[in-house]
Amino acid sequence: MHVLFVGDVVGPRAVHWLAGRLPALRAEHAVDLAVVNAENCGADAASMTVEAVELLLAAGADVITGGNHAFDGAEVEAVLTHERVLRPLNVGEEVPGRGMLALEAAGEAVRVVVLADRDALDFAPPFARMTLDAYSAWRALAPGPTTIIDMHAQSVAAKQGLAYALDGQVAAVLGTHTHEPTLPLHLLARGTALVTDVGMTGPSGGPQGMDAQGVVARVRGLLASELPPGPANGEIVLSAVLLEILDGVTRSVIRLGSDGRAPLPPAGVTGVAVTDVFASIPVGDRDAAVSWYGTLLGRPPDLVPNEDEAAWRISASGWIYLIADPGRAGSSLQTLLVEDLDALLAGVAARGVAIGPVDVMSNGVRHTTLTDADGNRLKLGQVPEG
């Protein structure tokens, strides 16, 4: 069974973005069950709406989960009583909705459970505070089929502790709530997958996908209102994990990037993963080169090991690396592929770096070449979609 779990969806724009991609994600990864945490899908990025729930379900989600914000907004009762929506199990019995849903996927029974810690539920309205700790709430459930837990918690210890306590009893404990994806993807000894936080599917450019100016104003004490600041306006990013489950436990867990694809496998003839790649550029005058590349990239170096070297991180594992080497200066050609060539070049030109014409290759790749004072060439390109 292949299970796709999508982290907290923030704001209506992210809902529509994800809805447009879910069918392709399901097809490409042969997804049998898609679970989407959408507790931030409302216009305020701190509530849920029936419209957003229905849109995600129509696009291919099977279960919609929520945490503390499942209890916020004008449509609380309608959302929580929806047959495919879950809220934390460990609140009072009088609270509307359900914390567990059993269904069928890939010809077998599976259930999704939502639990939360006290810190997360302290952000919920008073009627929805925690009445039972997560582990006790789990133990109160009758034995069941393959189980995936959305652990909506502020505490790292609460998420990881629950996973270790239930290792081998559940397929996965997947953390939500903080919106910040954690790097390690754990597969515990008895087969339970642990992701401390899956992360956020929503707009970049602000804390936790929220409007930066509103958050800053609140931090500085300039806003007396406790109303949420609403979603940010940046590019939508995807935070999701894909699980392969067999016989009730997880065989593999991978994280999907914003393009909906799994990362490439480790490279190298020995099979050892490559952690960082440095694109070396030999220069005659390091200080002058640092000034030019700093203007080009819009910031000072991220790493200055010594007086002869300087480096900028340009991707998760890629660096531009300057080294003072007058004998080889000008001999470098480096190629960088970017998502939006026009936006990059506009920013570069605004910072005073001369740019040449943009050419188009026969395969549709658009590119241009910049040349530094030593004659090193930096080719910037964009691959067409599809």
N, C-alpha and C positions, 0 to 999 in steps of 0.2 A: 504494500500500500504506500502510495506517495502522498504526503500531506504537505500542503503549502500553508504557512502561517505568516500573516502580514501584520507588522507592528502598527501601533497607534496611528490611525488616519486622522490628519489634522486639517479641518476646514473643508468647505464644499468644493474648492478647486481640486484638492487632493482626491476627493471622492470621485469626481468626474475623470480625473487623470487615471486613477486606478481602475475604474470601471471600463475605461477604454483599452486597458492592457490585460485585464484578467483572462479574457478568452484565449489570448495568445500564450499567456503564462501557463494556463492549464494544458493547452495543447502541446507546447514545447516540452514541458516537463512531465507529461502524462499524469497530471494531478488527479487523484481520486477523491480528495477531501480538501477544501479550501476554507480556512478559518481566518477571519479578519477582525482585528480589534479596531473598533470604530467609535470609541467613546468620545473622541474630540471632533466628530464630523460636522457638528453644527456650525453656523456662521460665526459664533463667538469662539469657536475652537475649544469649547469646554462643555459641550452637551451633545446629545444625539437627536436626530430627527427621523421620522418614519420615511420621509422621502429619500434620505440618504441610505437608510437601511434597505429599502426596496430596490434602489438603483444598484447597490452592490450585490444583492442577491440575484437580481436579473442578469448581472454581468458574469456571475459564476461563483460567488461566495456561497458556501453552504451553511456557515454559522457565523453570526456576528457577536463578538464579545465586547464587554465594557467593564470598567472599574468604577472608581469613585464618581466620574462624570456621567456614568449611566443614570445617576439619580438627579441630575441637573437639567434645567431647561423646561420649556413650556409643554413639551410632549412626553414627559416622563412616563405617565401611565400607559399611553399608547405604545411607546417604544418597548417598555419592559414586559408588556403582555403579548408582544409579538412572538409567534411560535419559534422563530429562529434566532432570537436575541437572548443572550445570557448576561447576567450581572453576578457579582460575587455571591457565592453560596453561603458564606459565613456571616450573614446579617440576619436580622430577626425574621421569623416566619411570617410576620404580618406584612413584610415589605413585598410589594408587587414583583412579579417576575419569577425567574428560576435561575439556579446556578449550575445546572447540569442538563445536558441534552444528549440523548442516545439516538443514533441514526445508523444507516448502513452505508458503507463505502467499500468499493472493490469486492463486493459480495460478502462482506463480513461486518459484524457489529462493531461499533466504535462509539465512544462517548467523549464529549468535551466538557470539562469542568473549569469554572472560574473561581479562584480563591484570591484573597487579598490580605495584606497585613494591616495592623492598626494604624500605622503612619499614613498609609494611602487613604484609608477610610476616614481618617480624621479630617480630610478635605471634603468629605461628602456631607450632605445635609444631616441634621441630628437624627432623623428617622432611619438613617441607613448606616449607622455606626456598627462596628464589629461586635458581635455577640459571642463569637467562638473563634479560637485561634484556627489557623489554616489546617494544621495537622489533625486536630480534633474533628473539624468539619469533614475532612477526608475520611477519617475512621468511622464516622457515623453513616457513611454511604454503604449501601449493600455492595457485595462483590459484583464486579461487572466486567465488560469486555475491554478491549484495547482502549486506553485512556490517555488523553492529551490534556494537560493542565495549563491554563493561562494563569500565571501567578502574578497578580497585579500588586506590586509592592514597591515601597520606597527603599526598603532595606535590602542590601546585597545579601546579608546573612540570612534573611528570611527566605529569599529565593533559593539560594544554594543549599541551605539547611534542609528545606523541604525536599529538594531533589535527592539529596543523599539519603534522607529518611525513607523515601519511596523508591529508591533504586531497585529496579527489577519488578516493581509492582505497577508502574505506569510507563508508557512509552516516552513521555516527554514532560518536562517542566520548563515552560517558556515564559521568561520574565517580560513584563510590560510595565508601563507607568512613567519611567524617567525620560523616555523618548531618545535616549542616547545609546546607540548600539554598542554592545560590548564585543570585543574582538574574539576572545576564546569561545569555541564551540565544544562543549564537553560531552563525551560519551562515557558515562560512568561504568563501573565494573560489571554491573548486572544488566546493562542495556538501556538505562534511562538517559535520554538526551537532556542536557542542561544548557540553556542559553540564559545568562543572567539578565540581559535585556535585549529583546529583538530590535528595539529602536523605533523610529518614527517614519511613517510614510506621509510626507507633507512638505511644506515649503521651507527651503533653507533661508538664511539671512536673518534669523532671529532666534532667541533662546527657546529651545523646545518647539520650534516651528511657530512661535508667537511673534507678533509685531514688536520689533526691537524698541521702537520709540516709546511704546506704551509700557513695556517692561522696565526700561531705563527710568521713565518718569516715576513709576511706582517705587523703584529701588531708591531713587533720590528723594522720595517723600513728597513729590509734587502732585500725586494723585491720591485723594482721600477715598475714592471709590474702590471697592473690591471687585468691580466688574472685570471680567477677563479682557485682555487687550485685543483679542482677535488674532487671526492667522497672519503670518508674515507674507511677503510678496515675492519671495525668491523662487528659484527653480525647484520643482517638486523632486524629491528623492524617494527612492524605495528602500525600505528596510523589511526584509523578509527572509525566512529560512525554509528550506525544503528538507523534509524528513523521509527516509525510507524505513518503513516499519514492517517487521515480520514476526509473527507469533507473539504479538503484544509488546515487543521491545524494539528499540531503534537500531538499525544496522548502520546508518550513516546520516550525518546532518551537514548541510552546506548552507552558506549564506548567498543570497542572490543580490547582484548589484542593481543599480538603477536601470540598466538595460535589460533586466530580467534574466540575466545569464549567470551561471556559476562561474567563479574565477577559474582561470586556466590552471591546469595541474602543474606541480613543481617541475622546473626545467633542470637540465644538467644530466650528463651521462651517468652520474652516480646516483641520481634520484633524490639528491638533497635539495630542499627548497631554496630558491634564491630570495633573499630578503630585501635587497636593495641593488639598484643598478645606477652607476655613476657615469654620465656622459661627459668625458674629459675634454676640456678645451684648453690647449696650451696658449699662453699669452706672453707678450713681452713685458708689459708693465701691469702688474697685478692690480695696483690701486686704481689705475685708469680703467682697467677692464671691469673692476668691481663697480665703479661709478656707472659705466655704460650698461652693464647687465642689470644693475640695481634699478636704473631708469626703465629699462626694457620690461623688467618683471614687476616693477612697482613697489619694491621693498628691498631693504638691505639683506645681506646673506643670512640664511638660517644657520649656517655652520661655518666657523672660521677656525680651522684646526691650528694654523700657524701663519706666519707672515707671508708665506708663498701660496697659500691655498684659500679658497672660499667656495661655498656651495649653497645652492638653493634647492629646496624640495619642491618639485613640480608635479608630483603625483604621489599616490600612496607609497610607492617604493622607488620612484625615479628622481634623480638629482641632476642638475647642471653643476659641473664641477670645474672651476677654474684653477689652473696651476701655472705658476710662473716658470716658463721654459722657453726663453728667447730663441733657442735653436730650432724649435718646432712650431713656434708661433705662426698662426695663419694656416695651419695644415688640417684643421678640423672641419668636418661637415657633420652636423647633427640634424636629425629630423624629429619634429614634435607634431603629433596629431592631436587636434583639439576638437571640442564639441561645437564651438561657435567661432569660426575664423573671423567673421566680420566684426564681432564684438571685441575679440582680442586685438585686432588691428586698429580698431577705433580707439581703444584704450592706449595702445602703444603710441599711436600718432599724437594723441592728446598729451602724452608725456614728453613729446619732442623728439621721438626717434623716427628717422626717415624710413619709409616703407616703399617698396616697389610695387609693380603691378601684380595682380592675382591672375595666375594662369590656371587653365583647366585641362587635365589630362584626359586621354581617351576613355578611361574608366570612370570619369566623373569626379575624381579627386581634385579639389581646388587647393592651390598652394602658392606661396610666395617665399622669397629668400631674403633674409637680412644678413648684413655683413658687418662685423665689428671692425675696430681700428686696426687690428692685426691681419685682417683678411679671413678670419674664421667665418664660416657660413652656417647660418641657422635657418633651416627650412621649416616653415610652419604650414601645416596642411589640415584639411578637413575631408573625411570620407563621407560620401553621400549616404543618406539613410537608405536602409534596405540592402 
